[in-house]
Amino acid sequence: MKSNKILNILIAAIALIGGVLFIRVLMEDSVAIEESVDLQNSLVSPLISFSFWLFIAAVIVTIGLAFWSLIRNPENLKKTLAGLAVLSVLLLVAYFLSDSDVVYDAAGKIQPGGEEGSSINRWVGAGIWYSIILGGFASIFFVWDLIKGLIK
């Protein structure tokens, strides 16, 4: 019960700070904000910084709680590691299916970073193949689930 009170106070404080920062921006003229860098720095920058650090905190808490959950439940840890191993194997397959050929733009010039043998080309190709492979598996399971549902 005590942790709920602390959490509610924390949520209220975050909402209050965000609300005050947002209202400060709304109270100013939008044209003045667009034209004055000093006004932007005094009004918009604190709101963006607050939002950024709030996002970072949320990511850290989410990842921390996910790891805590995995540590507390070893069976889920085994399943998660097995899933990551399968995804890693699929990424390896996608990497070996990709190529590192030269990439041209519409004018026929070589794109920056698109030279033949570039690791950027290879990883972009791997990402495309990875998406195709995962999409193929998702499609197969979707059709399988649809057929199972029709049979029942």
C-alpha positions in Angstrom: 0.0 0.0 0.0 2.9 2.3 0.8 4.5 1.7 -2.6 1.3 2.7 -4.3 1.3 6.0 -2.5 4.9 6.7 -3.5 4.1 5.8 -7.1 1.1 8.0 -7.2 3.0 10.9 -5.7 5.8 10.3 -8.3 3.3 10.2 -11.2 1.6 13.4 -9.9 4.9 15.2 -9.7 5.9 14.2 -13.2 2.5 15.2 -14.6 2.7 18.5 -12.7 6.2 19.3 -14.0 5.3 18.4 -17.6 2.1 20.4 -17.4 3.8 23.5 -16.1 6.5 23.3 -18.8 3.8 22.7 -21.5 1.6 25.6 -20.3 4.7 27.9 -20.4 5.1 27.1 -24.1 1.4 27.6 -24.8 1.2 31.0 -23.1 3.8 32.5 -25.5 3.0 33.6 -29.0 3.9 30.9 -31.6 5.4 33.4 -34.0 7.6 34.8 -31.2 8.8 31.3 -30.3 9.7 30.5 -34.0 11.6 33.8 -34.4 13.5 34.1 -31.1 16.2 31.6 -30.3 16.5 32.9 -26.8 12.7 32.3 -26.2 13.0 28.8 -27.7 15.9 28.0 -25.4 14.1 29.3 -22.3 10.7 27.7 -23.1 11.0 24.8 -25.5 14.3 23.4 -24.5 13.4 22.6 -20.9 10.3 20.7 -22.1 12.3 18.7 -24.6 15.0 18.0 -22.0 12.4 16.9 -19.5 10.7 14.6 -22.0 14.0 13.2 -23.1 15.1 12.3 -19.6 11.7 10.9 -18.8 11.9 8.7 -21.8 15.4 7.5 -20.8 14.1 6.7 -17.3 11.2 4.8 -18.7 13.4 2.7 -20.9 15.8 2.0 -18.0 12.9 1.0 -15.7 11.3 -1.2 -18.4 14.6 -3.0 -19.2 15.4 -3.4 -15.5 12.0 -4.9 -14.7 12.2 -7.2 -17.7 15.6 -8.5 -16.5 14.3 -8.8 -12.9 11.4 -10.8 -14.2 13.7 -13.1 -16.1 16.0 -13.6 -13.2 13.1 -14.4 -10.8 11.7 -17.0 -13.3 14.4 -19.3 -14.7 12.0 -21.1 -17.0 11.2 -17.9 -18.8 14.9 -17.1 -19.0 15.5 -20.4 -20.8 12.7 -19.6 -23.3 14.0 -16.1 -23.8 17.5 -17.3 -24.4 16.2 -20.0 -26.8 14.2 -17.4 -28.7 17.2 -15.0 -28.9 19.4 -17.9 -30.2 16.8 -18.7 -33.0 16.7 -15.0 -33.9 20.5 -14.8 -34.0 20.7 -17.8 -36.3 18.1 -16.2 -38.6 20.2 -13.0 -38.6 23.3 -15.0 -39.5 21.3 -16.6 -42.4 20.1 -13.2 -43.5 23.7 -11.8 -43.4 25.0 -14.6 -45.6 22.2 -14.1 -48.1 22.9 -10.4 -48.4 25.4 -8.9 -50.8 27.6 -5.9 -50.8 27.2 -4.8 -54.4 27.6 -1.1 -55.4 24.5 1.1 -54.9 23.7 3.7 -57.5 21.4 6.7 -57.2 18.9 7.8 -59.9 21.6 9.8 -61.7 23.9 6.7 -62.0 26.3 8.0 -59.4 27.6 5.8 -56.5 25.8 6.6 -53.3 28.0 7.7 -50.3 28.7 4.5 -48.3 27.4 2.5 -51.2 30.7 1.4 -52.6 31.2 -2.2 -53.5 32.2 -4.3 -50.5 30.9 -1.7 -48.0 29.7 -3.2 -44.7 26.8 -0.7 -44.8 25.5 -2.4 -47.9 25.9 -5.8 -46.4 24.0 -4.9 -43.2 21.2 -3.1 -45.1 20.8 -6.2 -47.2 20.9 -8.4 -44.1 18.2 -6.2 -42.6 16.0 -6.6 -45.7 16.5 -10.4 -45.8 15.9 -10.6 -42.0 12.6 -8.8 -42.5 11.7 -11.1 -45.4 12.5 -14.2 -43.4 10.6 -13.1 -40.3 7.7 -11.9 -42.4 7.6 -15.3 -44.1 7.5 -17.1 -40.8 4.8 -14.8 -39.6 2.7 -15.4 -42.7 3.1 -19.2 -42.3 2.0 -19.1 -38.7 -0.9 -16.7 -39.6 -2.2 -19.1 -42.3 -1.6 -22.1 -39.9 -3.7 -20.4 -37.2 -6.4 -19.5 -39.7 -6.6 -23.1 -40.9 -6.7 -24.3 -37.3 -9.5 -21.9 -36.5 -11.5 -23.0 -39.6 -11.2 -26.7 -38.7 -12.4 -26.1 -35.1 
